[in-house]
């Protein structure tokens, strides 16, 4: 807010807005949902959900100890809250369309740990993990009638028996990464062993980047695909006996085939989905759809320290911080949209995220401000497309414009968008003073 404010009075006005009792996180979530509903008609949407932690420990002294909207974070020591959004992405082209759900919550300081409160014996409705189900149900209620199909996607934490049962419908499917080696119905055989013994259905190549944390080195990996239908038995000790005794899913294994003597940790994904998978092309489609989860990771990256730095905000209440974080999602969505259509493959018009006046001003910037010394440095995209707009933002962010160099990333686009906004606000201010002078 310090960056937005021109003076102390502006800063105070922003602060009063976010601390106003009428500005509730739930109201702002509804605003995001209404926007998503307006633009998502007829599409097959991938609904990517995940959780991030907003850590406010470095500003702990600003907050009241009894603030009901702040509590212990993942390490049970630092102060902050959690955010769980559902990002909507077109299944064709993977263009981000908005958010269907945003859940913000915090733990109480006196909350017992999972062992003391018999976490395993609690019904799912009393567990934090229920957010994976409620967010999916919210998404279905918002969009199921007007969209061609929904595929709700989550990571290992989303591998919950009840989720498959409650979210599956004729127009909604679930796709998650498997967390538990579950027992198959009518046998004592386990999922992973049964899946590993299926014949290879095909393979594909994957470029793996060096990552010391995961024991990975740069290489081109050969990934084998196996898939089959399985009947997953309801967990033996499950408290809810009203749940079906088993659920029928498609299990997919993507496993790297290592050469003899190679000690690198192999790539291994096991996916579970309610989708019917009849051939290897559909199995590969499931893997591709699951890989789009990195888009929500990009949202978190932009929201936090490498983007708008929401954790640096010095608003003085947890409720205000949650409201600011929800508005921040809409801001970083704009950046991600620019990056996704930087090649023009999504064929989006700039109006999907910019106003007509901003598009008109961008044309002036492109003609008179950005220096293109060679034809190779000229904007190659049609005027008023999102790719054309993204090229301008990238140049303003420091990208040199040569197609032979690496493509601009989200941080470069974020810097360019910041600079564009400053120039545009200066343009509006100059226009205002000219109008005043004429009067």
C-alpha positions as CSV (number, residue, x, y, z in Angstrom):
1,X,0.0,0.0,0.0
2,X,3.0,2.3,0.6
3,X,3.8,1.9,-3.1
4,X,0.2,2.7,-4.2
5,X,-0.2,5.7,-1.9
6,X,0.9,9.2,-3.0
7,X,0.9,10.5,0.5
8,X,0.0,9.7,4.1
9,X,-3.7,10.5,3.6
10,X,-3.9,7.9,0.7
11,X,-2.2,5.3,2.9
12,X,-4.7,6.0,5.7
13,X,-7.6,5.7,3.3
14,X,-6.4,2.3,2.0
15,X,-6.0,1.1,5.6
16,X,-9.5,2.3,6.5
17,X,-10.9,0.4,3.5
18,X,-9.3,-2.9,4.4
19,X,-10.2,-2.5,8.1
20,X,-13.8,-1.5,7.4
21,X,-16.3,-4.1,8.8
22,X,-18.1,-4.2,5.5
23,X,-15.0,-5.3,3.6
24,X,-15.1,-9.0,4.6
25,X,-13.0,-11.7,2.9
26,X,-16.2,-13.6,2.1
27,X,-17.6,-10.6,0.2
28,X,-14.4,-10.3,-1.8
29,X,-14.4,-14.0,-2.6
30,X,-17.9,-13.5,-4.0
31,X,-16.6,-10.8,-6.3
32,X,-14.0,-13.1,-7.7
33,X,-16.6,-15.9,-8.1
34,X,-18.9,-13.5,-10.0
35,X,-16.1,-12.6,-12.4
36,X,-15.3,-16.2,-12.9
37,X,-18.9,-17.1,-13.6
38,X,-19.2,-14.3,-16.3
39,X,-16.2,-15.5,-18.4
40,X,-16.5,-19.3,-18.0
41,X,-19.4,-20.4,-20.2
42,X,-19.3,-23.6,-22.2
43,X,-15.6,-24.4,-21.4
44,X,-14.1,-27.6,-20.0
45,X,-12.2,-26.2,-17.0
46,X,-9.4,-27.7,-15.0
47,X,-10.0,-26.6,-11.4
48,X,-6.5,-26.5,-9.7
49,X,-6.6,-26.3,-5.9
50,X,-3.8,-26.0,-3.4
51,X,-2.9,-24.4,-0.1
52,X,-0.3,-21.8,0.8
53,X,0.8,-20.2,4.0
54,X,0.9,-16.4,4.5
55,X,3.6,-15.9,7.2
56,X,3.5,-12.6,9.1
57,X,6.1,-13.4,11.7
58,X,8.4,-10.6,10.7
59,X,5.6,-8.1,11.6
60,X,4.4,-10.0,14.7
61,X,4.6,-6.9,16.9
62,X,1.9,-5.2,14.9
63,X,-0.9,-7.6,15.8
64,X,-3.0,-8.1,18.9
65,X,-2.3,-11.4,20.6
66,X,-6.0,-12.2,20.6
67,X,-6.6,-11.4,16.9
68,X,-9.2,-14.0,15.9
69,X,-8.0,-14.0,12.2
70,X,-4.3,-14.9,12.9
71,X,-2.8,-18.0,14.5
72,X,0.1,-20.4,14.3
73,X,1.3,-21.4,10.8
74,X,2.8,-24.7,9.6
75,X,5.5,-24.9,12.2
76,X,3.0,-24.0,15.0
77,X,5.2,-21.1,16.1
78,X,5.1,-18.3,13.5
79,X,2.0,-16.1,13.1
80,X,-0.1,-16.0,10.0
81,X,-2.9,-17.7,8.2
82,X,-3.6,-20.1,5.3
83,X,-5.2,-19.6,1.9
84,X,-6.7,-22.3,-0.4
85,X,-7.8,-21.0,-3.8
86,X,-9.2,-22.9,-6.8
87,X,-7.7,-21.6,-10.0
88,X,-9.8,-22.1,-13.2
89,X,-7.8,-23.0,-16.4
90,X,-9.1,-23.8,-19.9
91,X,-8.5,-27.5,-20.6
92,X,-7.7,-26.4,-24.2
93,X,-4.7,-24.0,-24.2
94,X,-4.4,-23.8,-20.4
95,X,-5.4,-20.2,-20.2
96,X,-6.2,-19.0,-16.6
97,X,-9.8,-17.8,-16.3
98,X,-10.2,-16.8,-12.6
99,X,-11.0,-18.3,-9.2
100,X,-14.1,-20.3,-8.2
101,X,-13.3,-20.5,-4.5
102,X,-10.9,-18.9,-2.0
103,X,-10.8,-20.2,1.6
104,X,-8.8,-18.3,4.2
105,X,-8.5,-19.7,7.7
106,X,-6.2,-19.8,10.7
107,X,-5.6,-22.1,13.6
108,X,-6.2,-21.2,17.2
109,X,-3.2,-20.9,19.4
110,X,-4.7,-23.3,22.0
111,X,-5.6,-25.9,19.4
112,X,-4.5,-29.4,20.4
113,X,-2.2,-31.3,18.1
114,X,-3.5,-34.1,15.9
115,X,-2.5,-36.8,18.4
116,X,-4.2,-35.2,21.4
117,X,-7.5,-34.6,19.5
118,X,-7.6,-38.1,17.9
119,X,-7.3,-36.7,14.4
120,X,-7.7,-40.1,12.7
121,X,-11.0,-40.6,14.5
122,X,-12.5,-37.3,13.6
123,X,-15.1,-37.0,10.8
124,X,-13.8,-35.4,7.6
125,X,-16.1,-32.4,8.3
126,X,-14.0,-31.5,11.4
127,X,-10.6,-31.8,9.7
128,X,-8.7,-29.0,7.9
129,X,-8.4,-31.4,4.9
130,X,-12.1,-31.0,4.3
131,X,-11.2,-27.8,2.4
132,X,-10.4,-30.0,-0.6
133,X,-14.0,-31.2,-0.7
134,X,-15.8,-28.0,0.2
135,X,-13.8,-26.0,-2.3
136,X,-14.7,-28.6,-5.0
137,X,-18.4,-28.5,-4.0
138,X,-18.3,-24.7,-4.2
139,X,-16.8,-24.9,-7.7
140,X,-19.4,-27.4,-8.8
141,X,-22.3,-25.2,-7.5
142,X,-20.9,-22.1,-9.2
143,X,-20.1,-23.5,-12.6
144,X,-21.4,-27.1,-13.2
145,X,-24.6,-26.0,-15.0
146,X,-22.9,-23.6,-17.4
147,X,-19.6,-25.4,-18.3
148,X,-19.1,-28.3,-20.5
149,X,-17.2,-30.2,-17.9
150,X,-15.1,-29.7,-14.7
151,X,-12.0,-31.6,-13.7
152,X,-11.0,-30.9,-10.1
153,X,-7.2,-31.4,-9.6
154,X,-5.2,-31.7,-6.4
155,X,-1.9,-33.0,-5.1
156,X,-1.2,-35.9,-2.6
157,X,-3.0,-34.2,0.2
158,X,-6.2,-34.3,-1.9
159,X,-6.2,-38.1,-2.0
160,X,-9.3,-38.4,0.2
161,X,-11.8,-41.2,-0.2
162,X,-14.8,-38.9,0.5
163,X,-13.6,-36.5,-2.2
164,X,-14.0,-39.0,-5.0
165,X,-17.5,-39.9,-3.7
166,X,-18.8,-36.4,-3.2
167,X,-17.3,-34.6,-6.2
168,X,-17.9,-37.1,-9.0
169,X,-20.9,-36.4,-11.2
170,X,-21.8,-36.6,-14.9
171,X,-20.2,-33.2,-15.5
172,X,-17.5,-33.3,-12.9
173,X,-14.4,-35.5,-12.4
174,X,-11.5,-35.7,-10.0
175,X,-7.8,-36.1,-10.7
176,X,-5.3,-36.3,-7.9
177,X,-1.8,-37.6,-7.2
178,X,-2.0,-40.8,-5.1
179,X,-0.7,-40.5,-1.5
180,X,-1.7,-43.9,0.0
181,X,-1.0,-47.4,-1.2
182,X,-4.6,-48.4,-0.8
183,X,-6.1,-51.8,-0.5
184,X,-8.1,-53.1,-3.5
185,X,-11.7,-54.3,-3.1
186,X,-12.1,-58.1,-2.4
187,X,-8.4,-58.7,-2.1
188,X,-5.4,-58.0,0.2
189,X,-3.5,-56.7,-2.8
190,X,-2.2,-53.1,-2.7
191,X,-2.7,-50.5,-5.4
192,X,1.0,-49.7,-6.1
193,X,2.0,-53.3,-6.6
194,X,-1.0,-54.1,-8.8
195,X,-0.3,-51.0,-10.9
196,X,3.4,-51.8,-11.3
197,X,2.6,-55.2,-12.7
198,X,0.4,-53.8,-15.6
199,X,2.0,-53.9,-19.1
200,X,3.6,-50.8,-20.4
201,X,1.0,-48.9,-22.5
202,X,3.6,-46.5,-24.1
203,X,6.2,-43.9,-23.2
204,X,7.2,-40.3,-23.6
205,X,10.3,-38.2,-23.0
206,X,10.6,-35.6,-20.3
207,X,13.3,-33.0,-19.7
208,X,14.2,-33.1,-16.0
209,X,16.0,-30.1,-14.4
210,X,18.6,-30.3,-11.8
211,X,17.1,-30.2,-8.3
212,X,19.4,-31.3,-5.4
213,X,16.5,-31.3,-2.9
214,X,14.8,-34.0,-4.9
215,X,18.0,-35.8,-5.9
216,X,17.4,-34.9,-9.6
217,X,20.1,-34.1,-12.2
218,X,19.6,-32.6,-15.7
219,X,18.7,-35.3,-18.2
220,X,16.1,-36.4,-20.7
221,X,14.0,-39.0,-19.0
222,X,12.1,-41.8,-20.7
223,X,8.8,-42.2,-18.9
224,X,6.7,-45.4,-19.2
225,X,2.9,-45.2,-18.8
226,X,0.8,-47.9,-17.2
227,X,-2.9,-47.6,-16.4
228,X,-5.8,-49.8,-15.4
229,X,-9.3,-49.6,-13.7
230,X,-9.2,-50.5,-10.0
231,X,-11.7,-50.8,-7.2
232,X,-10.4,-49.0,-4.1
233,X,-11.8,-50.4,-0.9
234,X,-13.1,-48.1,1.8
235,X,-10.5,-47.9,4.5
236,X,-11.1,-50.6,7.1
237,X,-11.2,-48.3,10.0
238,X,-13.2,-45.5,8.4
239,X,-15.8,-44.1,10.7
240,X,-18.4,-43.3,8.1
241,X,-19.9,-46.7,7.2
242,X,-22.5,-45.0,4.9
243,X,-19.8,-44.4,2.3
244,X,-19.8,-47.0,-0.5
245,X,-17.7,-50.1,0.2
246,X,-15.5,-49.3,-2.8
247,X,-15.0,-46.7,-5.5
248,X,-14.0,-47.5,-9.1
249,X,-11.2,-45.3,-10.4
250,X,-8.5,-45.3,-13.1
251,X,-5.0,-45.6,-11.8
252,X,-2.1,-44.3,-13.9
253,X,1.6,-44.7,-13.3
254,X,4.3,-42.6,-15.0
255,X,7.6,-44.2,-14.1
256,X,11.1,-43.3,-15.4
257,X,13.0,-46.2,-16.9
258,X,16.6,-45.8,-15.7
259,X,19.6,-47.2,-17.5
260,X,21.6,-49.9,-15.6
261,X,24.0,-48.4,-13.1
262,X,22.2,-45.0,-12.9
263,X,21.6,-44.0,-9.2
264,X,19.5,-40.9,-9.8
265,X,16.1,-41.0,-8.1
266,X,13.6,-41.9,-10.9
267,X,10.6,-39.7,-11.8
268,X,7.5,-41.5,-10.5
269,X,3.9,-40.2,-10.5
270,X,0.9,-42.2,-9.5
271,X,-2.4,-40.6,-10.4
272,X,-6.0,-41.5,-9.5
273,X,-9.0,-40.2,-11.5
274,X,-12.7,-40.7,-11.9
275,X,-12.3,-40.1,-15.6
276,X,-12.7,-43.1,-17.9
277,X,-9.3,-43.8,-19.5
278,X,-9.5,-46.1,-22.5
279,X,-6.2,-45.7,-24.2
280,X,-2.7,-44.4,-23.8
281,X,-3.5,-41.0,-25.4
282,X,-6.1,-40.4,-22.7
283,X,-3.7,-41.6,-20.0
284,X,-1.1,-39.1,-21.3
285,X,-3.8,-36.4,-21.3
286,X,-4.4,-37.1,-17.6
287,X,-0.6,-36.6,-16.9
288,X,-0.7,-33.3,-18.9
289,X,-3.7,-32.0,-17.0
290,X,-2.1,-32.9,-13.7
291,X,1.1,-31.0,-14.8
292,X,-0.9,-27.8,-15.0
293,X,-0.8,-27.7,-11.2
294,X,2.4,-25.7,-11.5
295,X,0.2,-22.8,-12.6
296,X,-1.2,-22.4,-9.1
297,X,2.3,-22.7,-7.7
298,X,3.1,-19.7,-10.0
299,X,0.1,-17.8,-8.5
300,X,1.6,-18.4,-5.0
301,X,5.1,-17.4,-6.1
302,X,3.7,-14.1,-7.5
303,X,1.5,-13.5,-4.5
304,X,4.4,-13.8,-2.1
305,X,8.1,-12.7,-2.0
306,X,8.9,-12.9,-5.8
307,X,5.8,-10.9,-6.8
308,X,3.6,-8.4,-5.0
309,X,5.1,-9.6,-1.6
310,X,1.8,-9.9,0.3
311,X,3.8,-11.0,3.4
312,X,5.5,-7.6,3.6
313,X,2.1,-5.8,4.1
314,X,1.8,-4.0,7.4
315,X,-2.0,-3.9,7.8
316,X,-2.8,-4.3,11.4
317,X,-5.5,-6.9,11.5
318,X,-5.8,-10.5,10.3
319,X,-9.1,-9.8,8.6
320,X,-7.6,-6.9,6.6
321,X,-4.7,-9.1,5.6
322,X,-7.0,-11.8,4.3
323,X,-9.0,-9.3,2.3
324,X,-5.8,-7.9,0.8
325,X,-4.6,-11.4,-0.1
326,X,-7.8,-12.2,-1.9
327,X,-7.6,-8.9,-3.9
328,X,-3.9,-9.9,-4.6
329,X,-5.1,-13.1,-6.3
330,X,-6.8,-11.0,-9.0
331,X,-3.7,-8.9,-9.5
332,X,-1.4,-11.8,-10.0
333,X,-3.9,-13.5,-12.2
334,X,-3.4,-10.7,-14.7
335,X,0.4,-11.4,-14.8
336,X,-0.2,-15.1,-15.3
337,X,-2.6,-14.5,-18.1
338,X,0.0,-12.4,-19.9
339,X,2.6,-15.2,-19.6
340,X,0.3,-18.0,-20.7
341,X,-0.5,-16.2,-24.0
342,X,2.9,-14.7,-24.7
343,X,3.2,-16.8,-27.8
344,X,-0.3,-15.9,-29.0
345,X,-1.4,-19.6,-29.0
346,X,-4.4,-18.9,-26.7
347,X,-5.6,-16.3,-29.2
348,X,-7.0,-14.0,-26.5
349,X,-7.9,-10.4,-27.0
350,X,-6.3,-7.9,-24.6
351,X,-9.7,-6.9,-23.3
352,X,-9.7,-10.1,-21.2
353,X,-7.6,-8.2,-18.7
354,X,-7.1,-4.6,-19.9
355,X,-9.5,-1.7,-20.4
356,X,-10.0,-0.1,-23.8
357,X,-8.1,3.0,-22.6
358,X,-5.2,0.9,-21.4
359,X,-5.0,-0.9,-24.7
360,X,-5.0,2.5,-26.5
361,X,-2.3,3.8,-24.3
362,X,-0.2,0.6,-24.8
363,X,-0.2,1.3,-28.6
364,X,1.3,4.8,-27.9
365,X,3.9,3.2,-25.6
366,X,4.8,0.6,-28.3
367,X,5.2,3.2,-31.0
368,X,7.0,6.0,-29.1
369,X,8.7,4.6,-26.0
370,X,10.0,1.1,-26.8
371,X,13.0,1.2,-29.1
372,X,13.2,-1.5,-31.7
373,X,16.5,-1.1,-33.5
374,X,15.9,-4.1,-35.8
375,X,12.9,-5.8,-37.4
376,X,13.6,-8.8,-35.1
377,X,12.9,-6.6,-32.1
378,X,9.5,-5.4,-33.4
379,X,6.2,-6.6,-31.9
380,X,5.2,-9.6,-34.0
381,X,1.6,-9.9,-32.7
382,X,-1.6,-8.4,-34.0
383,X,-2.5,-5.1,-32.3
384,X,-4.9,-5.4,-29.3
385,X,-4.2,-9.1,-28.7
386,X,-3.1,-10.2,-25.3
387,X,0.2,-11.5,-26.8
388,X,0.8,-8.1,-28.3
389,X,0.2,-6.5,-24.9
390,X,2.4,-9.1,-23.2
391,X,5.3,-8.3,-25.6
392,X,5.0,-4.6,-24.6
393,X,5.0,-5.5,-20.8
394,X,8.0,-7.8,-21.3
395,X,10.0,-5.1,-23.0
396,X,9.1,-2.6,-20.3
397,X,10.2,-5.3,-17.8
398,X,13.7,-5.5,-19.3
399,X,13.3,-8.2,-21.9
400,X,15.3,-7.4,-25.1
401,X,12.7,-8.7,-27.6
402,X,14.7,-11.2,-29.5
403,X,12.8,-14.4,-30.1
404,X,16.1,-16.4,-30.0
405,X,16.5,-15.6,-26.3
406,X,14.5,-17.2,-23.5
407,X,10.9,-16.2,-23.2
408,X,10.0,-13.6,-20.6
409,X,8.9,-15.1,-17.3
410,X,6.3,-13.9,-14.8
411,X,8.7,-11.8,-12.8
412,X,9.8,-9.9,-15.9
413,X,6.2,-9.4,-16.9
414,X,5.4,-8.2,-13.3
415,X,8.1,-5.6,-13.5
416,X,6.8,-4.5,-16.9
417,X,3.2,-4.3,-15.8
418,X,4.3,-2.2,-12.7
419,X,6.1,0.2,-15.0
420,X,3.2,0.4,-17.4
421,X,0.8,1.2,-14.6
422,X,3.0,4.0,-13.4
423,X,3.2,5.4,-17.0
424,X,-0.5,5.1,-17.5
425,X,-1.3,6.8,-14.2
426,X,1.1,9.6,-15.2
427,X,-0.7,9.9,-18.5
428,X,-4.1,10.2,-16.8
429,X,-2.8,12.8,-14.4
430,X,-1.3,14.9,-17.3
431,X,-4.6,14.6,-19.1
432,X,-6.5,15.7,-16.0
433,X,-4.3,18.8,-15.6
434,X,-4.7,19.7,-19.3
435,X,-8.5,19.5,-18.9
436,X,-8.4,21.7,-15.8
437,X,-6.2,24.2,-17.6
438,X,-8.6,24.5,-20.5
439,X,-11.4,25.2,-18.1
